[in-house]
């Protein structure tokens, strides 16, 4: 069993990496960082005081709509009733459920800000997403991260999806509760985390079985890109590789599925 140390020189795995968990194609998404779509995401954004103007489909009704209207009034957010065609135009045809909220753009944290925000916590758990492209995957990962109390999510600034309307909607508003740091270089970020005595784990088809994973102390878990997995440079920086055994006919798992399984493994072992 590993014991946390002030100075550590962990043995690093150097397996051959021929297969990846994730094989989905990269999915482009409209870059709209000033709107939120749907009922749950709108409620969370309003409660977080990020709402600027609420647009509602002119024929929409229901208890949830009344709740949203009341919340908007409490937060002093103006409401405008518009045709469905106007909402479709505003969000490039995305599924909006008759609700579009103009918001203040999401404020990412820097890595130092994230570490400062969480410095008083014990057994911190960070998630590092290596170039996740599909907004549905990112949203699903954030939703699970909130459910298991992940302390922060780290994403790259380039060649990766950020917090978009689809991400917010898929996360059902969890994005308002999970600190997200957006960084320029993930390899350098990993080095900085290790200086803080945070153990960094990668994911691939070869490595330590996740059921044998030692999750004690402060840790960070890397989930690779949907099609390419983890970048080669990033693999060289991890302390240990973790694998999820696959015994069926498929050769990979969806990025959000693999992330969810591993996040719950940490949650289970720490309860």
C-alpha positions as CSV (number, residue, x, y, z in Angstrom):
1,X,0.0,0.0,0.0
2,X,1.2,3.5,-0.8
3,X,1.7,6.0,2.0
4,X,1.6,9.7,1.3
5,X,5.0,11.4,1.6
6,X,6.2,14.9,1.5
7,X,8.6,14.0,-1.3
8,X,7.8,11.2,-3.5
9,X,9.5,9.5,-6.5
10,X,6.9,7.1,-7.7
11,X,7.6,4.3,-10.1
12,X,5.9,5.1,-13.3
13,X,4.3,2.6,-15.6
14,X,5.5,2.5,-19.2
15,X,3.2,0.0,-20.9
16,X,2.6,-0.1,-24.6
17,X,-0.5,1.9,-25.4
18,X,-2.2,0.5,-28.5
19,X,-5.8,0.7,-27.5
20,X,-8.0,3.4,-26.0
21,X,-11.1,3.4,-23.9
22,X,-12.8,6.0,-26.1
23,X,-13.4,5.7,-29.8
24,X,-16.2,8.2,-30.6
25,X,-15.6,10.7,-33.4
26,X,-14.9,14.3,-32.5
27,X,-18.2,16.2,-32.5
28,X,-18.1,19.9,-33.2
29,X,-20.5,22.1,-31.3
30,X,-21.6,25.7,-31.7
31,X,-19.5,28.0,-29.5
32,X,-22.2,29.9,-27.5
33,X,-21.0,30.7,-24.0
34,X,-23.6,33.3,-23.2
35,X,-26.8,31.2,-23.2
36,X,-28.3,28.4,-21.2
37,X,-31.0,26.0,-22.5
38,X,-33.7,23.9,-20.8
39,X,-35.5,23.8,-17.5
40,X,-33.0,22.4,-15.0
41,X,-29.9,24.3,-16.4
42,X,-31.9,27.5,-16.4
43,X,-32.9,27.1,-12.8
44,X,-29.3,26.4,-11.7
45,X,-28.0,29.4,-13.6
46,X,-30.6,31.7,-12.1
47,X,-29.8,30.5,-8.6
48,X,-26.1,31.1,-9.3
49,X,-27.0,34.7,-10.2
50,X,-25.8,34.3,-13.8
51,X,-29.0,35.2,-15.6
52,X,-29.3,38.4,-17.7
53,X,-32.5,38.0,-19.7
54,X,-35.0,35.1,-20.0
55,X,-36.6,34.2,-23.2
56,X,-39.7,31.9,-23.0
57,X,-41.7,30.3,-25.8
58,X,-44.9,32.2,-26.1
59,X,-47.2,29.2,-25.7
60,X,-45.3,27.3,-23.1
61,X,-47.0,26.4,-19.8
62,X,-46.5,24.2,-16.7
63,X,-45.5,24.2,-13.1
64,X,-41.8,24.2,-13.9
65,X,-42.3,27.3,-16.1
66,X,-44.0,29.1,-13.3
67,X,-41.1,28.2,-11.0
68,X,-38.6,29.6,-13.5
69,X,-40.7,32.8,-14.0
70,X,-40.9,33.4,-10.2
71,X,-37.2,32.7,-9.8
72,X,-36.3,35.2,-12.6
73,X,-38.5,37.8,-11.0
74,X,-36.7,37.2,-7.6
75,X,-33.3,37.6,-9.3
76,X,-34.6,40.7,-11.2
77,X,-34.1,39.1,-14.6
78,X,-36.3,40.4,-17.4
79,X,-38.6,38.0,-19.2
80,X,-39.5,38.1,-22.9
81,X,-42.1,35.9,-24.6
82,X,-41.1,35.0,-28.2
83,X,-42.1,32.5,-30.9
84,X,-40.4,29.1,-31.0
85,X,-38.8,30.0,-34.3
86,X,-37.0,32.9,-32.5
87,X,-35.6,30.5,-29.9
88,X,-34.5,28.1,-32.6
89,X,-32.6,30.9,-34.3
90,X,-31.0,32.0,-31.1
91,X,-29.5,28.5,-30.3
92,X,-28.9,27.3,-33.8
93,X,-31.7,24.7,-33.6
94,X,-30.6,23.0,-30.4
95,X,-33.2,21.5,-28.1
96,X,-34.2,24.3,-25.8
97,X,-37.5,23.1,-24.3
98,X,-39.0,26.5,-24.9
99,X,-36.5,28.2,-22.6
100,X,-33.4,30.2,-23.3
101,X,-31.5,32.2,-20.7
102,X,-29.0,34.8,-21.6
103,X,-26.2,34.6,-19.0
104,X,-22.9,36.0,-17.9
105,X,-20.2,33.9,-19.6
106,X,-18.9,31.0,-17.4
107,X,-15.9,32.1,-15.3
108,X,-13.2,29.5,-15.3
109,X,-10.6,29.2,-12.5
110,X,-6.9,29.3,-13.0
111,X,-5.0,26.3,-11.6
112,X,-3.6,28.3,-8.7
113,X,-7.2,29.5,-7.9
114,X,-8.5,25.9,-8.0
115,X,-5.8,24.7,-5.7
116,X,-6.3,27.7,-3.3
117,X,-10.1,27.1,-3.3
118,X,-9.6,23.5,-2.2
119,X,-6.5,23.7,0.0
120,X,-8.3,23.1,3.2
121,X,-9.9,19.8,2.0
122,X,-8.6,16.4,2.8
123,X,-8.2,13.7,0.2
124,X,-8.9,16.0,-2.7
125,X,-10.1,14.4,-6.0
126,X,-9.5,16.2,-9.3
127,X,-10.5,15.2,-12.8
128,X,-8.4,16.1,-15.8
129,X,-10.0,15.8,-19.2
130,X,-7.6,15.5,-22.0
131,X,-9.2,17.1,-25.1
132,X,-12.8,15.9,-24.7
133,X,-14.6,17.1,-27.8
134,X,-18.2,16.0,-27.4
135,X,-20.3,18.4,-25.3
136,X,-22.6,15.6,-24.2
137,X,-19.6,13.7,-22.8
138,X,-18.4,16.7,-20.9
139,X,-21.9,17.4,-19.6
140,X,-22.4,13.8,-18.4
141,X,-19.0,13.8,-16.8
142,X,-19.7,17.0,-14.9
143,X,-23.1,15.6,-13.8
144,X,-21.4,12.5,-12.3
145,X,-18.5,14.6,-10.8
146,X,-21.1,16.6,-8.9
147,X,-22.8,13.5,-7.7
148,X,-19.6,12.1,-6.2
149,X,-18.2,15.4,-4.9
150,X,-15.2,15.8,-7.2
151,X,-13.3,18.8,-6.0
152,X,-12.5,20.3,-9.4
153,X,-12.3,19.5,-13.1
154,X,-9.4,20.6,-15.3
155,X,-9.7,21.1,-19.1
156,X,-7.4,22.5,-21.8
157,X,-8.1,25.8,-23.4
158,X,-7.4,24.5,-26.9
159,X,-8.7,21.5,-29.0
160,X,-11.4,20.7,-26.4
161,X,-15.0,21.6,-25.7
162,X,-15.6,24.2,-23.0
163,X,-18.8,25.1,-21.1
164,X,-21.4,25.5,-23.9
165,X,-25.2,25.5,-23.7
166,X,-25.2,21.7,-24.6
167,X,-22.7,21.0,-21.8
168,X,-24.8,23.0,-19.3
169,X,-28.0,21.3,-20.3
170,X,-26.5,17.8,-20.4
171,X,-25.1,18.4,-16.9
172,X,-28.6,19.4,-15.7
173,X,-26.9,22.4,-14.1
174,X,-24.1,20.6,-12.3
175,X,-21.7,23.0,-14.1
176,X,-22.8,25.6,-11.6
177,X,-21.5,23.5,-8.7
178,X,-18.2,22.1,-10.0
179,X,-15.1,24.4,-10.1
180,X,-13.6,24.1,-13.6
181,X,-10.1,25.2,-14.3
182,X,-9.1,25.9,-18.0
183,X,-5.3,25.6,-18.6
184,X,-3.0,26.1,-21.5
185,X,-0.8,23.0,-21.1
186,X,-2.0,19.8,-19.4
187,X,1.5,18.3,-19.1
188,X,2.7,21.4,-17.2
189,X,-0.4,21.2,-15.1
190,X,0.3,17.7,-14.1
191,X,3.8,18.7,-13.0
192,X,2.3,21.5,-10.9
193,X,-0.1,19.1,-9.3
194,X,2.7,16.6,-8.4
195,X,4.6,19.5,-6.7
196,X,1.5,19.8,-4.5
197,X,1.8,16.1,-3.6
198,X,-1.2,15.1,-5.7
199,X,-0.9,11.7,-7.2
200,X,-1.8,11.6,-10.9
201,X,-3.4,8.6,-12.6
202,X,-4.0,8.0,-16.3
203,X,-6.4,5.7,-18.0
204,X,-5.8,3.2,-20.8
205,X,-6.2,-0.4,-21.8
206,X,-3.0,-1.5,-20.0
207,X,-2.3,-0.7,-16.4
208,X,-3.4,-1.5,-12.8
209,X,-6.9,-3.0,-12.6
210,X,-9.2,-0.2,-11.3
211,X,-10.4,-2.5,-8.5
212,X,-6.9,-2.6,-7.1
213,X,-6.4,1.2,-7.4
214,X,-5.1,2.9,-4.3
215,X,-7.1,6.1,-4.0
216,X,-5.8,7.4,-0.7
217,X,-4.5,11.0,-0.3
218,X,-4.9,13.8,-2.9
219,X,-5.4,12.3,-6.4
220,X,-6.1,13.4,-9.9
221,X,-7.5,11.2,-12.7
222,X,-7.0,11.8,-16.4
223,X,-9.7,10.8,-18.9
224,X,-8.4,10.8,-22.5
225,X,-9.9,12.1,-25.8
226,X,-12.8,10.2,-27.3
227,X,-10.8,9.0,-30.3
228,X,-7.1,9.2,-29.4
229,X,-7.1,8.6,-25.7
230,X,-4.4,10.3,-23.6
231,X,-1.7,12.2,-25.4
232,X,1.8,10.6,-25.4
233,X,3.4,13.5,-23.6
234,X,0.8,13.4,-20.8
235,X,1.3,9.6,-20.4
236,X,4.9,10.2,-19.5
237,X,3.9,12.4,-16.6
238,X,1.5,10.1,-14.7
239,X,2.3,8.2,-11.6
240,X,0.3,5.1,-12.6
241,X,-2.0,3.9,-15.3
242,X,-5.4,2.5,-14.4
243,X,-7.4,0.1,-16.6
244,X,-11.0,-1.1,-16.8
245,X,-10.9,-4.8,-17.9
246,X,-13.0,-5.4,-21.0
247,X,-14.1,-9.0,-21.7
248,X,-16.8,-8.6,-24.3
249,X,-16.5,-8.0,-28.0
250,X,-16.2,-4.2,-27.9
251,X,-12.7,-2.7,-27.5
252,X,-13.5,0.5,-25.8
253,X,-15.9,2.4,-23.4
254,X,-17.5,5.7,-23.9
255,X,-15.5,8.5,-22.3
256,X,-18.3,9.5,-19.9
257,X,-19.0,5.9,-19.0
258,X,-15.4,5.2,-18.2
259,X,-15.1,8.4,-16.2
260,X,-18.3,7.6,-14.3
261,X,-17.2,4.1,-13.4
262,X,-13.8,5.3,-12.1
263,X,-15.3,8.3,-10.2
264,X,-17.7,6.0,-8.4
265,X,-14.8,3.6,-7.6
266,X,-13.1,6.5,-5.8
267,X,-16.3,7.4,-4.1
268,X,-17.0,3.8,-3.0
269,X,-13.5,3.2,-1.6
270,X,-13.6,6.5,0.4
271,X,-17.0,6.0,2.0
